[in-house]
Amino acid sequence: MSALAQLADDALLTRPVDEVSAAYLPYRDFLHRFMRAGRPVVVTDVAPGWPALHKWTPAYFREQFGDRIVPVGYAEQKPFRQFIDEMLASAPGKPCPYMYRLFIHQDLPEVLPDLSPQSLHGFPRRLASPWMPHGWRRPDGFLKLLIGGPGSSFPIMHYDANGVHATVTEIYGDKEFVLIRPEDTPYVYARQDQPNKSLVFDPLRPDLTRFPLMAKVTPYRAVLKPGSMVFIPRGWWHTARPLTPSISIGMNIIDRSNWRSFVSETFLSGLKGARASGMAKAMIKASFYLAMGSCMSGMEWLEEESPRMARALSFPGRISPVSAEWAPDPATITIDPRSQHVG
C-alpha cells in the first residue's frame, strides 16, 4: 500500500460523539457538561411528545404540500412534490439536491404544531430575548426543515457563523454527521472569502493530494435516528449525509457560553479597511451588547439558582428565558421580519 493510500485509510478513522438519553441528562447537566463545555453530544429521545415523529414522512409532505413551491438551496426552488420524488429516487451515483433553506415559520407554518412542546435540550435561549439586536430575535431558533436522500449531503463542510451553537433533530430516517474540532481549523482549508466554510467536501475521504493537512484531523462521527438530536457547539466544523430518506429540523442556540463570540462576529468582523467612524460605531455597539449580555447572565443565574423567585418576579424569564417553560408554543411565536439567516 502506498503512503498516500495509507493516509487516505487513516483519514477514515473517527471518534464517536458521546450519546446520552434525555431521560438521564437533566437540562442543567446538559448546559454544564456539553453546552458550556463546548462538547458535542447526541441526545436520544429528546422530543417524545412531538406529533412530527409520527406524522412526518415523505408521503405526508408530498400529499399535503405537493403543489407548494419551496426553497431547496440558496438559488433553487421547486414544487414540494417534485423534490420529494427526486429525494426518494436519490442514490449514491445519482444524488438528489439536499434541502437546507426552508425556514418553517416563513415557508411551512402549518406544521409548527407538530413541533410542540418545544424541545427542552434544543431551546434557543437568548434568541428568544427581546434584548437581542434587531433581526436576531428568533424564538424559534431559526427553525429549518432539512430533507435529503441517500447519496445527497449538506453542500459544504462549515461551522455556523456568528458564534452560534447548532442542533439537528432527526424526525424520519437515519442521518450521519461528521464533526471536526475548532482546534483543527488550520487543517481544514477554510475559504478566504468565507472563513466558516471549508474547501474540503468529504472530511472522511479527503483528497490528500490537494488537502494534505487533512491527514492531521480525526473527525468525530454520529448517526442520528428518529427522536435523536445532535448538539454542535460553536466553532465545530460539521457536515451531514442521509443514510436513508431523511427528514430533520435544525435550530440555533445562543447563551452565555457563546455570547461574546456572537457579539464579536456580528459587530466586529469585516472591519478591515473600514472608516474610523464605522469602526467606532461597531465598537460602541459591541460594548453595549457585551454589557447587555452581563445583565442577561444575571437573570439567567437567578432563574437557574432560584426559579421560584424568578417566576415571582416574572421579568427575568421574559427578558432572558433559560428554558422552554418560559417560551410560548412554537405555533404562536412571532418572528421579526428583519431577521436574517445564520449558518
N, C-alpha and C positions, 0 to 999 in steps of 0.2 A: 504494500500500500504506500502510495506517495505521501510525502509530508503534508501536501495540500489536502489530499483526501482525508488524512488523519485529522487535520484541523477541522475539516468540514464535519466529520463524525463527532469530534469533541464539542463543536458548536451546538450539537443537538442535546448535549447533556443539560438537564434542567433541575431545578429545585421545586418542590411543591409549595404552593401557597397554603398557609395554615387554614384549617377548616374547623368551624365550631358551630354547633347547633344553637339557634337563637334561644332555645329553652335553657341552655347552660351559659349564656352570655348576657347577663343583665346590661342594660343600656349604659350604666355608669362604667362597668368594666370595659365595654366596647370603646367608650371615649378614652379611657386611660391606657388600655393595653394596645389599642390599634390607632384610633384617630390622632390622639395627641402624641403618640409614639412614632407616627409616620410609618406604620407597618400595614401591609395589605392583609386582607383576610377574606375568606369565603364564609358567609353566614348562611346556614341552611334553615329551611322552614321559617323564612324571615317575614312572610306576609300571609299566613294561613287563611286569613279572612277575606282575601281578595277574590271577588267573583271572576276576575280575569283568568285565574288559574284553572277555572272550569269552563269558561266560555271562549277564550281567545284561541282560535285555531286558524289556519289559512282559509278554510272554508267559511268561517264566520266573517272574516274581513272581506272575502270575495263576494259573499251573498249580501251582506249588509251595506257595503260601501263600494261596490264594484264599479259604479259609474263615476265616482268622485276622482277628480284629478288631484294627485297627491305628490308632494316633493319626495324625491328619492335621494339625490345628491344636490350639490350646490347649483348645478345648471341643468338638472334633469327632472322633469315631471311627466307623469303618465297616469292613465286610469288605474285605479287600485286593482281591478280585475286583471288587467294585462300584467301588472307587476307580480301578482300572486301566481299567475300561470307560469311566468318566467322563473319565479323562485322555485316552484315545485319541479320544474324541469332542469334546475341547476345541477351541474355535475363538475367534478374537478377539471375535466377537459373543456367544458363549456359553461363557465360560471355566469350566473345572473348578476345584475347590479346588487349592491348592498344598500338597503335603506337606512340612512342615518341623519336625515334632515327634516323629519316630520315631528313638529312640536305639537303635542297633543292638545293643549289649550287653544292653539291657533287653528290647527288643521283637522282635528278629530275630537271636539269637545264632548260628543255624545258618549264616548267610552269612559269618561272620567269617573263616573260612579263605580266602575269595575275595579278601581284602584283605591277604594275606601274600605276601612280607615287607613290613614297614612302609615306607611312603614316606619316603625319606631327607629330602626337602625339606619334608615335612609333619610331621616328628616333633614331638610336643608338648613335649619338653624338660622344663621344671620341673614340668609337670603330672604327670610320671611319678615325681617325687621323693617319698620317704616323709616329707620335711620340709614338705610342703605342709600348710596348715591343714586340719582335718577338713572333709570334704565337698568338698575341692578336689583331692584326689589322683585324677586321671583319666589313667592311662597311655594311654588310647585317644584323648585329646584331645577328649572329649565327642562321639564319632563319631556323626554323624547321617546318615540317608538322606533325600535331597531329590528329590522327583519332581513333575513338572508337565508340562502340555501347552501348545500354542500358545494365547495369549490369557490364560493364567494368569500370576501373578507372585508373588514374595515379598510378603506382605501389607503391608509397611511399609518405608520407607527408614529405615535405622538405622545405628549403629555398635555393635559388640559391647561389652557392658557389662563392667565390672571390668578395663578396660585390656588386654584380651587381643587378640592377633593372631588372624586367621581365615584358613583356607584352604578352598577348594572345589575338588574334583577331579571332572571330568566323566567319566562311565563310558559313557553312551549318549546319542546325540543332541547337539544344539547348544544352548547357553545364552548369553544376553547379560548382561553385568554392566555396571552404571553405578556409578562411584565418584566421590566428591567429597572434596576435601582437608579436613583438620581446620581449616585456616585459613579456610575458607569457612563455618564453623559459624554465624557471625552472620547468614548469608543464607538458611539452610535451614529456618527456622521450627521449631526444636526445641520439643517439648512441654514445658510447665512441670512436669507431674507425672512425666514420664519423659524426661529431657533427652537420652537417647541415641536417641530416636525422633523423626522429623520429621512435621509435618503435611502435607508435600508427598508426594503419592502417586507421581507420574511426574516424575522430575527432568529428563527430556528434553523434556517438553511440559507445563511447569507452568502453572497458571492465574495469569497475571501480574497480573490484576486483584486477586486475593486474596493473591498472594505476589510482589509486585513486586521484592523484593530478590533473588529467584532469577535475575534478569537479570544479576546480577554474577558468577554461578557459571559456570565452564567445566568440565563433567563430563568424566571420563575413561571410556573405553569399551573393552570387550574382549569377544570371542566365544570361548567355550571349546568345543573339540571333544574327542572321546573321548581320554583319556590326558593332557589338559592340566589344570594346576592354577593357580588364581589365588591369589596371596598378598595379603591385605588387612591392612595394618598397623593397629595400634591407633588409634582415633580417626577412621579414614576412614569416611565415610558410604558406604553401598552398598545396592543392591537388585539383583534379577535377574529375568529373564523367559525362559522357554524359547522357543526359536525353532522347535523340533520337539518331539515327545515326548522328555523328557529325564530321565535318572537320574544323580545325582551324590551325592557324600558331602561333608559339611562337618566340619571339625575346628578346634580352637583350639590356640594356642601361647603359652607364657609362658617368657621367658628374661630375661637381664639388661637387655635393651633396653626391656622394659615392666614389670619387676618393681616399680619404685617406683609406677607408675600402678596396678598391680594392688593393692598394699598400701593405697594411699590410697583408691581407690574401694571396696575391700572393707571396710575398717575405719573410715574417717573420713568417708565420705559419709553424708548423712542425719542428722547430729548436731545440726542446728539445733533448739533448744528442748530438747535432752536435759539430764538432770540432771548435776550436776558429777561424781557418781560414775560415771555411764555414760560421760561424756567421758573421764574419767581411765582407765577400763578400756580404752576404744578406743585411746587414745594409747599405753598400755603394750603392747597387742597389736601396734599398728603399729610401734612401736620395736623390738619383739622380732623381727618378721618382716623388717624392714629389715636388722637385724643378721644374720639367717639368710641373707638374700639376698647379703650380702657374703661369707659363708662359701661359699655355692654358687658365687659368681663365681670364687672362688679355685680351687675344684675343677674348674670348667669350664675355667678357664685352663690348669690342669695337663693336662687331657685333650686340649685343643687344641694346646698347645705341646710336650708331652712324652707322647704317647699310650702309649709303651712303659712308662714309669714308672707312668702311671695304671692301666694294665692289671695291672702287677705289684702295685700297692697294692690294687687292686680296689675299695676303698670309694668313691673319687671317682665312678666310674661308677654305683655302686649308689645313692648319695645324690643326685647331681645329673647324670643322664645327658645327654650332649650330642648323641647321635646314635642312630639305630635299632640300631646294632650292640650297644648296651648293653641293649636292650629285649627282652622276651620276645615270642614270637609273639602277634599280636593275639588269637587264639582262646584263649590261656591266661591272659590278663590278668584279674585280679580287681578289680572296681570297688567302691569304698567305697559302701555302701548309703545313706550320708548325703549323697552328692554332689548338687550342685544344678546347674541349667542356667545357662549363660552365654549372652549374646547379646541 
